[in-house]
């Protein structure tokens, strides 16, 4: 038993190393591009080289696969990677990249990345099951993409439709799976661990560079590293103030009451604290955050997008830094580097534009990537991009004419010096965004059906709908202020201190952080007034709040890490009066307690979900099937080894969040119908999936061979799976009839796979 565990651990360590090496070499290859983008970052944005490399490789194969020019195969991915090597070498030579200069910080960031990757891989190995919640959905997308020759990939739960979901993040996972030569059952969990590593190290880089720019002429070289680590810890591991309920008698789930109305019971600490309540605190809503995502282990779009979100914030911060360097007006022309003017291809400028074309293209590209992974993020960060561009353009006017009157600046804003170029920037970004997303959007139909207005007056509800706006009766939900404080009070308490103690002389990093704070506040406020309509009647604003406040939490985490170090480090520069000392003490006592409270969360969440880390199961996310459905498990392994391409397989249809759809999800083979409610959401109507429920039942239970043959032909079914769930779902199943319509190609115990011969092309098996 011990020897088996040791072998499993050794195998996992080798897999982790193989996976890490894939990212390491991608990062090394793409460092030259990164140094162009982040010339003013003290780490040259090293950690983001991995993200940029992954994005470029994934998008290239996506477009070539969409155009049917290059199939999605491992050797083609390495060809694409190989083509980027000379490009980066050329950039590195032109930009005179000095590896020795940034080597120490590269070692630090690589160590942090590897340490977090290893830490979370060890955690996930204690509960690796790709089972429960929506893991089947995510895993099915990945496996379908892995089997795809060209794009768009097929929906594994509704043949022959393509996936109608934001699947680009799953495509990235598939790309990394092929590049690393590992099984998707392993890379599913490794991807979760890697996202956690990017969450920490990306936040580290942003937080450290904020403080580096603040302290550029100072002597405290440790401040950026301390601030970076704190920012990474907050974004990657902090919860919210809901952990205050650890000290009180538990409330009934989904019926929270103010903690001060409960019985204080420190003697029973930590009582029976249920960690998901921190994400379902406000009635009928969802308000998750990164550590919760790391724990529950769903590979959803909002999780897959975290590295790209942090990359975008970092690029906008780099832009912000350059335009706030008042030592040289040449920075207004946004040169890649001062000694880099000969590299014209990346320095092309439009007349009257401050930004070069390549920068606008890069922003458009990343917004497109985020949209294709998680649509809301593309919209949110387009707004942040617009705010940053508007600010730095205004700043450029002030820098060029620093001693003019306010009247002069107002006049300049109204004239072509500001509005025309600023508008043109955003138009160019939007056009680029449109072009980059075109291959995706040609096969995607949004499943939102309008914008609902909360608490609309009766005369509007009588109208019902006006354009895209919905005025629905009995749709009036607001978040109590005390609950919002529980969710976000930690951040805003530090923000309050920042505004009180640093109200004068805001530096450029202060202003960037204030922009993040203001946008975050807007994202929290929006779900109190409007929602995007979906198919869930009682939880009509849940998805809107979920997608908006997730990004709000991320931006507030970055802001808070910076603010903490900013406030604490500034105290020593002042000779404080007794009154101010008292104020500082009165502020920092609760602020410190809040900091402790939010870091309680990962301890209880990790131990709860991962069984107190008592049993090491390994990183194989499908091993749970072996004891649960042993014969089906062996059959799924056989399919993955022996069946090529994407022939259609018939399996039992079932409800969402059940074990139905296990074969299609674990193999990537499309089936007639999987999780019905999910298909209802993705297709925007119940009319598409609903007729298939009865038709699948007929194929399994009907004794009419002609009817069965007709349905098999209708859906071009090549394989028929009969396992434990099929027998449970269809008690009248007579499997011998399939022997007349095909032949048995696999059998172990009660699990059988038939090959249908109703189609000529089915004879390939």
N, C-alpha and C positions, 0 to 999 in steps of 0.2 A: 504493500500500500504506500509506504513511504517512498520506495524506489519509483513507483509510478508517478507520484506527485513530483519528485525531483526531475524525472524525465519530462513531465509536462511543463514544469517551470523552465527547464533548459530550452525546450522547444519554443516556448513563448519568448524567451529572451533573444533567441536567434531571429524569430519573426520580427520582434521589435527593432532589433538592430538593422535588419534588412529594410524595414519600413523607414526607419530614421535615415538610413543612408540615401534612400530615394530623395528625401527632402533636402538632405545636406548637399548633395551634388546639384540639385536644382537651384538651391540658394547660391552655391559657389558660381555656377554658370551665369546666373542673372545678376550678380553683384554689379557689374558695370552699368547696366541700365538703372539700377537702384541708386547708384551714386550720382547719376545725372538728375534723378528726380529729387533726391534729398541732399544736395550739396551742403546745406547749412545744418543738417543733423550731425551731432557729434559721432553717432554710430553709422552715419551714411545710410540709415534705414535698412541695415543689413537684414534684420529678421523678415522684412517685407519682400526681400528678394525671392524667398521661397514662394510667397503668395503670388507675386507678379509672374514668376515662371509657371506656376500651376495654371494661372488664369490664361496666359498666352498659349500654352500647349493645348489646354482643354478647348479653348475657343477655336483654335486653328483646326483641330480635328473635327470639331462640331460643324464648322462651315464647310469643310471639304467633304465630310460625310453627308451633309445636307445636300450638297451639289452633286453627290454621287461620284465624286472624283477620287476619293480615297476611302477604302473601307476602314471601319473601326477595329484595327488589329494592332497587336503589341509592336510588331516591327515598324509599323507606320508611325506610331507614337515616338519611337526612338529615332526615326528619320526626321521627324519634325523637331525633336529635341536637338538632334545633330545640326540642323540648319540654323538654330538659334546660337550655336556655339561661335561660329565665325562672326556673326553680327555683334555678339557681346565682346569678343576679342577686339574687334575694330573699335567699338565704343570705348573699351578700356584703354586702348592705345591712344586714341584721340584725346581722351579726358585725362590722361596721365594718372591713372588710378594707382594709388600707393597703398598696397595691401598691408605693409608693415605698420603704417600709421593707424589703421583701424583694427589691426589684429587683436589687441587686448580686449576691446569691446566685443569683437566677433566671438572670442572665446567665452566671454561672460554670457552673452546672449545665447550662444549655442549650448552652453552648460545649462542655463535656465530652461531652454526649450526641451532638451533631452531629459532633464530632471522631472519636469511636469509631465512629459510624455510617459516616462517610466512610472511615475507615481499613479497617474490615472489608469494606465494599462494594468497595473497591479490591482487597483480598486475594481476595475471592470471585470477582471478575471475572477472575482468572487461572486459575480452575478452577470455572466456574459450573455444570457439568453436573449436571442432576437425573438421575443415572445411577449405579448401583452401590449396594451395601449395601441399605438399605430406603427409598431415596428415592422409588422408584415407589409404595410404599405411602402415604407421606406426601403426595406430590403427587396421587395418585389421590383420597385423601380430600378434599383441598382442592378439586380440580376437580369432584368429585361434589357437594360442598356448594354450590359456585358455581352449579351447574346446578339445584339443588333449589329448588322453589317453597315447600314446607313441610318440616317436620322430623318424624321423624328422616330424615337423608339416606340415600340408597341405597348399599349396598355395591357398589363398581364391579367387584368380582371374584366376586360370587355373587348373581346376580339371582334373585328379586326381594326378597331380604332387606335390611333396614336395616343400617347399619354397627354391628357389635357390638364397639366399641372405644372407648377414651377419646378422643373426637374433638373435644371442645369447644375445645381449642387450635387445631385445624385450622379450626374454625368462626371463631374470632377472626381467623385469617389471612385467611379468605375475606371477613370483614366489612371488614378493612382494605384488601383488594384492591379491593372495590367502592367504598369511600369515597375511595380514592386515584385511581380511574379508570385503574389500571395493569393490565397482563396478569399472570396468575398465574405465568407463566414468568419474570417479572422480580421479582415480590413474594416468591417463594420464597426467593431469595437475599437480598433486602432484609430479610425477616423474620429470617433468621439474623443479619444484621448488626445489626438493631435489638435483638434479644435480647442480643447482646454489649454493646450500648450501655446497655441497662437493667441488665445484670449489673454493669458498671463503675459507673454513676451511682447505682444503687440501693445498692450496697455503699458507695459514697462517702457518701451521705446517712446511712446507718446508722452507719458508722464515725465520721463527723464529728460527728454528734449525740451519740454515746456520749462522745466527748472534750469536746464542748461542755458537756454536763451535768456532767462531771467537773470542768471548768475554768471553771464558770459565773461564779465570783467571782474568777477569776484574771486575770492581765494578758496571758497569752500567747494572743492571738487567732488566731495562725497555726497553733496546734496542731491544732484540728479540721480545717482544710483539709489539712494535711500527713497527718494520720491518715486522713482520708477518701480521699485519693489513694492512699495505701499500701494501704488495705483494698480499694479498687477494683482495684488492680493484682494483688493476691494472688488475689482471687476470679476476676477476669477473665482472668488470664494465667499464674498459677503452676501448675506441675505438681507432681510429688512427687519424692522423693529417688532415684527410679529412674535419674535422669540421672547418678548416680555411675558407671553402667556405661559412660558415654562414655570413661572413662579405662582401661578394661580390655578384654581380648580378648573379643569377643562370645560370648555363650552361644547355644546352639541355641534357636530360638523355641519357646515353650511348655514349655521345660525349664530354668527358671532355676536357677542355683546361687548361693550366697553370693559376693558380689564379691571377698571376700578369698581365695577359692579360685581365682580367675582370675589371669591374668598381667597385671600392671600395665604399661600401654603408653602413656605420655603422648606418646611420639613419633608415635604413630598417631592421636592425638586428632583428630577425634571418632570414630574407627573407623567401623563401619557401623551406627550406632545406629538402631534401628527403633522409632519413637515409640509405636505401638500396644501394645508390650510393657508399657508403664507402666500399662495398663488391663487386662491379661490376665496379671498377674504371678503371682497365686496360682492354682494348677491348677484348671481347670474353673469359674472364676468370672469375673465382670466387675466392675470397680471404676473407673468412669469419673469424669470431673470436667469442669467447664465449658470449659476451653480445648480439651480433646480434642473435645468436642461442637462447638465453634466450627469446629474444623479439619475434621472428617469430614463436617459439613454435613448431617446427617440432622435433619429437623424432627420429632423424636419428642416425646412428651408431657413427658418429664422436662426437655427443653430449652424447650419452649413455656411451661412453668410457672414458669420462673425469675423473670420479673417479678412474678408473683403471690405467689410464695414470699417474695421480698424485701419486697413490700408488707405481707404478713402479719407478718413479723418486725418491720418498722418500726412497725406498729400496736401490737403487743405491747410493743415498747420504749416507745412513747408512753404506754401504760397504765402501764407500770412507772415511768416518770418521774413521772407525776402522783401516784401513790400513794407516792412517796418524797420528795415535797416537804413537808417537815415544817413549813414556815413557816405553813401554814394547814390546819386540819382540814377546811375547806370542800372541799378537793381530794378528800376521801374520798367526797363525793357525786358526784364525776366530772362537774362542770359542764363544758359545752362550752368556755365562757370566762367569766371573772369578770363581764364586762359583758354577758352573753348570756342572762341568766336569763329574759328575756321570750320567748325562742324555744322555747316549751314543746313543740312537736311533736318536737323532737330531744332533749328533756330529760325525757321521761316516766320515772318511777321506780316500781318495784314496792315494796311494803312490805317492809322488812327487807333490801332489796337496795342495795348500794353502786353497782353499775353501772346506767346507764340502758339502756332497752330498745333504743334505736337502736344502741348500741355492740354489744350482744349479737347483734343482727340482722346488723350488718356483719360480725362475726366468722363467724357462721353462713354468710353469703353467700360470703365468701372461701374458707372451708373447702369449700363446695360447688363453687365454681369450680375449686379445686385438684383435688378428687376427680374432676371430670368431664374434667379435662385429664390427670391422672396419679394414679390412685386412691391409691397409697401416700402421696402428699404430703398428701392430705386427712387421712389417719390420723395421720401423723407430726406435723402441725402442730395437730391437735386435741389431741394429747398435750402439745405445747409450750404451747398455750393453757391447758390444764388446770393445768399447773405454774405458769404465770404468775398465773393467777387465784387458785389456792390460796395462792401466796406473798403476793400483794398483799392478799388478804383477811386473812391472818394478820398482815401488817404493819399493817393498819388497826386490829386489836385492840390491838396493842402501842402504836400511836400514841395511841389514845384513852385508854389506861391505861398510860402509860410507866413508872410506878414500882412496878408490881406484881411479885409473886414469880413464879417459874417455875410454882409450883403453881397460881397463879391463871390463868396462860395455858393450862396444860394443861386446867384445868377449863373455861375458856371455849371451847377447841377442841372439847371433848366436848359442850358445850351447843349450843343453837340459834344462838348468835352466830357460829359458824363453819361447822359441818358442813351445816346446813340451807341457808343462802344459797349456800354454795359449790357444793353439789350442785344447787341450783336453777339457778344460772348455767349449769352444764354441761348440765343437762337442757334448758333453753331453747335453748342453742346447738345441741344435738343435734336438737331438734324443728325448729328453723329449717333446719338442714342437711338434714334429711329432706325438708322441704317444697321447698327450693330444688332439690334433686337429683331430685325426683319425676318431672318431665317427661323427664329423661334415663333414670332407672332403669326406667321403665315399658317401655322398649324395649331394655334392656340386660340381658344375662345374664352374670355373672362367669364367667370360664373357668378359675379356680383350682379344684382338686378336693380340697383339704384342706391341713392343716398337718402337715408332716413333722417328726419328731423325729430329730435326728442321733445316731448311735451308740447307738441304743436297745438295752437288754439283750435277751437271747434270749427271755425269757419274755414280753416285750412284742411282739417281732417275730413270735412264734407267734400272738399275738392278731391282729396285722395292723392293725386299725383300732379306735379307740374314740372314737365321736362324730366330731368333725372332725379328730382327731389320727391321723396315720399313723405306723406303726412298721414301716418297711421294712428288710429285711435288706440288708446290703452298702451301706448309706447312712451312711457314717461319714467325713466330711471335716472337717478342721480346718485353720486357717491357721497356719503356723509363725510364731512371734513375730518372727523376724528379717525375715520378709516384711512383716508388719504394720508393723514399724518403717520399712522402706523406703517404705511407702505413706503413713504418717501420722506418722513420727518428726519431721518438720519442725515440725508443729503442736505435738506434745506436748513437744518440747524447749523451745519458747517457753512453753508452759503450765507446765512444770516450773520455769522461771526465775521466772515470775509467782508461783507458789505459794511459792517459796523466798524471793524478795526482797520480796514483798508479802503475807506471810502474815498480817499484822495490819491492822486498820482498813480492811476492805473497804468501798468506797463503793458506792452503788446501781448505777452502771454495771459495777463489778467483779462484783457479784452477778448481774446479768443475763448477763454474759459467762460466768460460772461455770455458770449454768443451761444455756446453749447448749453448753458443753463437756461437761457431764454427760449431756445428751441425746445428743450426738454419740457419746460413748463407748458409750452403750447401743445405738445403731444399729449400731456396729461389732461389738459383742459378740453381738447377736441371731443373725446368720447362722452363728455358731459352735455354735448349739444347735438352731435350728429353721429351716425353709424352707417356702415356699408351693409346693405341688405344681403342676407344669405338665406339658407333654408331652415335655420334654427329659430323657431318662433319665440321661445322663452328667453333665449340667450342672444337676442338680436344685436346687442352691442358688444358681446364678448370678444369676437374676433377682431373688431376694430380696436378695442382697448388693448387686447393682447399684442397686436403687431406694433402699435404706436408706443406703448409704455415700455416694451422690451428695449426699444432703441433709446427711450428716455432714460432708462436705468443705466444703459451703457454710457451715455454721455455724462450723466450725473456722477457715475463712478469715476470716470476720468477726471472730471472737475473736482470731485471731493479729494482724491488723492493729491492733486496739486495744491488745493486750498489748505489741507492739513499741514503740509510741509511749509507752505508759504506763511501761514500764521505762526506756527511754532518757531520757525527760523527767524522771523522778523522781530520777535520779542527782545532778543539780545541787543538789537540795534537802538533800543529806546531806553532812556532813563525814565522809569515809570514812577508816577506819583502813587501814594498809598491808595487813592481812590481807584486808579487804573489797575493797580495790582489786584485789588478786590474784585473788580469787574472781570479781569482775566481769569481769576480763580473760579468765580461764579459761572463763567462760561465754560471753562475747560473741564470742570467736574462732570456735568451732564454730557458734554461732548464725548468725553472719554468713555463714559458708561454706555453711550449709544454705540460707540465703536466696538466695545466688547460684546454687546448684545448681537450685533449683526454677524459677528464671527462665531457665535454659538451655532448658527444655522447649519454649516457644513458638517459639524460633528454629529448632530442628530439625524440629518438627512442621509448622510453616507452610511452610518451604522444601521439605520432603519432599512434602506433599500438593499444594501449589500450584506445583510445578515450578520452585522457586527464583525465582518471580515474574518469569520471563523473557518470557512471552507473555501479552499482555492480550487476553482473549477477549470481554469484555463481560459484562453481567449476565443475558443471556437464557439461562436454564437448559436450553432445549430445542434450542439451536443445534447441539449435538453430533450430533443425529439426522441432520442434513443430509449430512455426509460418511459416516456409518455406514449409514443406510438412507435414501438421498436421496428415493426415490419415496414411501416410507412417510411421511417427514417432510412432504412436500407434501400428502399425503392427510390427515394429522392437522391441518395448518393449515386445509385445506378444511373438514374436519368442524367445527372450532371456529368457523369463520366462518359456515357455512351450516346446520348442524344445531342446532335449538333443542330445549329440553327434555332428556329423558333416555330416548330410545328405546334398546332393547337391541341391542347390536352383538355379533356372533360374531367372535371372533378365536382364534388358537391358544392352547391351554392349555399351561402350562409350569411348571417348578419355581421355587421361591422363589430370589430373588437372581439371576435370569436376566433377559434382555431380554423374555421373554414377559410379556404383560399391558401392553405399551407403549402400545397404542392406548387402552385403557380408562383407564390411569393418566394419559395426556397429554391426554385429552379429558373425562374424568368420565362417559363413557357406560358404563353397566353391561354386563358381559359374562357369559356363562354360567358360566365358571370361570376365575379368574386363578391366582394363586400358591397352590397346593394346601395346602402345609404351613401357611401363614399362616391360611387358612380353617379348617384342622384345629384350630389353636390357638384362633381366635376363636369357633368353634362348639362346642368342647369334645369333638368326636368326629370321627373320620375318615369315619364313615358318611355324613355329609351331602355333603362335596365329592367323595368317591371315585367314585361312580357316574357323575359328569359327565365324568370323564376319557375314558371310552369313548364316551360320547354325543357329545362334541364331535368326537372322531375320526370317528365315523360320519357326522356332518353334513358333514364335509369329504371323506371318502373313500368313503362308500357310493354304490353305483350304483342303489340302490333309492329311487326318487323319493318313494314313499309313506312310507317310513321317515324320509327326510329331512324331508318336509313335516310329518310327525307330531311330530318333535323340534323343528322350528322353531316349531310351534304351541304345544308344551308349554312352551317357554321364552319365547314371545312375541317371537321374534327379528325385528327390523325391518331391521337392516343386517348384511351379511356382508362382512367385510374379508378380502381376500386380498393378502398382501404377501410379502416375502422369508422371514420366519419361518414363515408358514403353509406355504409350499412346502417348506421344510426339514423341518418337523415331519411333514407328511403327504404322502409321496411319491406316493401314489395319488390325489391330489387331481385332480378333473376339474371345473374351474370352469364349464364350459359348461352343466352341469346347473342351475346357479343362474339361468341366463338363462331357463330354463323355469319356475322358481319365483319369478321376479321380473324385475328389469331393472337394467342397469348405470346408476349415477348418477354415477360418477366413475371415471376411468381415466387413469393417467399411467405410462408404461413398463409394468412388469409388475405394478404395484399397481392393484387394482380394488376398488370398493365396489359391492355389489349391494343393491338395495332389495327386501326380501321382500314379497310380496303375499298371504301366507297369512292375514293378519288385516285386517279392514276398516280399522281405525285406522291401519294402515301406509300407507294410500293418501295420507296427509297430505303425504308427501314429494313 
